[in-house]
């Protein structure tokens, strides 16, 4: 059975320190410390990484003792998205420098489940990630929640924009993931190709299937509507995406039936 992907964002408890809101959580990279100040949001991870967000700039610093390495990203008409990993529950920070292209700039990894007090550590990371996402709400545009699938540079990002899922995938010979598909209520599909956008309709969740490395959409009679190629992620991830797409396609019909009843 495919792992169920949870995309809920909640606000957890916190403590005050020096006028700022502070949360801490153990991760595979060391202790993560999130500090929410009046003019900045800073995530310090062990003695190795710092992610700082101010109104104008995102910076990611690798704290090497000899020569720290810092990368800066302007925050002008851009988006920042906090996504949760499926099924790892890792935390990824994605930066959208321009519409339709994203870049995963930093990630937190959960401690192994066999570690002592691992379940408590996972809950602490949940609270920290949820609070981080809420603190960055002004930067995420119309994104309500987000999930990532896969590992390494070939992760697939899925954002929930209220009535649509948007999928970002790294194409062959491309450096950054790009928007390739919108799956909306009532089965409205938008395939994004090099030739432009193509509008289609899928009428039922039963028209969404996994065929090899592809998630395929079909008419009720089996006629092909279109597909997306996802060779970089695991079979169970493709199954979970197909399940979520089908649920989204049938969502508005289910809501209408509920209101009618």
N, C-alpha and C positions, 0 to 999 in steps of 0.2 A: 504493500500500500504506500502511496506517495505521502511524503511528509506534509502536514498541514501548515500553511504559511500564515502566521499571525501578523497583522499589520496595524494593530491598535497602538495608539500613543496615549499614555497616561502620565500624570504628574505625580512624582514620588516625594517623600519627605526629604528635608534638608536641614542643614545647620548653618548658623551665622558665624562668620569669622572676619574681623576687621572690616565690617560694613559690607561684606560680600556674601553671597550665597555659595556654599561649598558642598560638594558631594565627592565621595571617594569610593573606588571599587577596585578589587584585584582583577588583573587581566594577565594574559599570557606574557605580555611585554613588561609587566611590573604594575605598580600601583598607579591607577589613573585618578587624577585629582581635577575636578571641574570647578572652576571659580567664575561666578557670574557677578561681574561688577557693574556699576552704573554706565560705563562707557566701553566695556570690552567683555568678551567671553574667552576664557583661557583654559585649555585642556593640557595639563602636564602629565606625561606618561613616563613613570620611572625617572631615570636620569638621562633618557635618550631622546625624547621628543617633546615638542611644545607646539600646540596649535592655538594661534591667537586670532581673534576676530574682532575688528573694530568697525565703525560705520563705513570706512573707506577701503579697508584692506583685510584680506585673509593671508596669514603667514604660517608656514609650516617649517619648523626648525629642527634639524637633527643635531642634537647637542653633543657633538664630538669635543673632547677635552682640548684637542690641539687646534681645531679649526671648525667651529659650528657651520653647518650648511643650511642656508635659509632660502626658501622659495616664497615669493610674494605674488598674490593674485588680487587684482583690483576688483572691488565690489561695486561696479557701476552698471546698472541694468543687467545684472547677472543673478543667478540663483545658487543657493546652497541647500543641499538636500541631505538629511540624515536618513540612511536606509539600514534595515535590519537584514541579516543574512538568513537564507533558507537552505538547509535546516540548522545551520551552525549558530544562529543568533548572534553572529559577529556584528560589529557596528561599522558602517562605512560613511565617510563624508564625501559627497560628490559636489563638484563645482561645474557649473554650466557657463562657460565663457561666452557662448553665443547660442541662440535658439537652435535646438536640434542636435547639439554636440555636448557631451558630458565627459568629466574626468574625475576618477576616484583619487582624491588627494591624500587621504589618510584612512586608517582603519584600526579598530580595536578587536583583538581576538579573545574569546572567552577562554578561561582556564579549562584544562581537560576535566571531563566529568569524573574521572577516577581520583582526582586530587582531593585532599582533605578539605572539607567544607565547600566543595565545589558548588552545591546547589545554592548556598547563601551567596557565594561570589556571583553566580549568574543573576540572582535577584538584584544584587547591588548594581551590576552592569545595566540591567533593565532600567532601574531607577535613574541612573546617570544618563543613559542614552535617551530616555524619554524626556528628561528635563533639558538636555542639550538640544533636542529637536524643538521643544517648545520655546526655548530661548532664542532660537534662530528662525522663528515663525515669520518674521518680517522679511526674511531673505528667500523664502521658499516659493514665493509666488502663489499659484493656484494648487500646488501639491499638498494634498491632505496627509498622505503617508507614502512610504516607499519600501521596497524590498529588493534585495540583490540575490542573484543565483550564480553559482559557480565559484571559482577560485582564481587567484592571480589576476593577470591583466585582462583576462577574457570573461570577466563577470558580466552578467546581463542585469541591467537596472530596469525595474518596473515601478512607475509612479502611478498613484491613484489621484486623479484630478477632480474627483467628485462624480462625474458621469462617464468617465473614460479611464482606461488603463493606457499608459504610453510606455512602449518598450524601446530600450536603447541597447544596441548590440554593436560590438566591434566587427566591422566587415573585414574581409581578407585584404591585406596590404594597407589597412588604415590604422592609424595610431590610436585614435580615440573612439569610444562607442558613440553611435549616432542613432537618432530616432528612426525606427523602421516601421512602426506599426502603432495605430491607435485602435483599441477595442472598446466600443462604447455601448451604452444601454441600447436595447432593441436591435442589437447585432450590427450596428453601423461600424464599418471597418475602414481605416485609411492606411493603405500600404504606401510607404515612402521609398521610392526608387531613384536611381540616378536620372531617370527621365521625368520625374515629378511625382505628384501624389495621385493615387488611384482610389476612388471610392467604391466600396462594395458593401454587400449586406449578407450576413449569416443569420439564419432564421431560428436556430435552435442550438442548444449546447451539444446536441447529438451530432451536429455538423463539425464539431471541433475534435480532432483526433491527432494522435502522434504517429507519424510514419517515418521510421528511422530517425534521422537527425532533424526532422522537420515537425513543426506544429502546423497542421493542415486545416483549412476551412473548406466546407463543401455545402452544396445545395442539398435540399431534402432528397433529391433523386441521385445523389452521389457525384454530381458534376462539380469539378474542382473550381473553387473561388480564388484561392491563393494560399500561400504558405510562407513561413519564415524559417530560415535555416539556422539551427542552433547547435552546431557540432561541438562547441566548446564546453558545454555543461553536461551534467550527468543525466541519464535517462529518467531518473526520478524527478529531476528538476523540470524536464520537459513535460512530464506527466502532470506535475503540479501547476505549471503555467497553463496547460490545456484545461485543467479543472477550473482555475480562476477565470480564464476567458469564457468558458461555458457558463459559469455562474453570473458573470457580468452580462452576457448576452441575454440570459433569461431573466435578469433582475427586474427590469421594468414590467415585464409581463406578469411576474409573480406579484409585484406591488399592485398592479391594476386589479388582479384577481382578488387580492386581499381587501382592497377598498370596495370592490363590488360586493364581496361577501359580507 
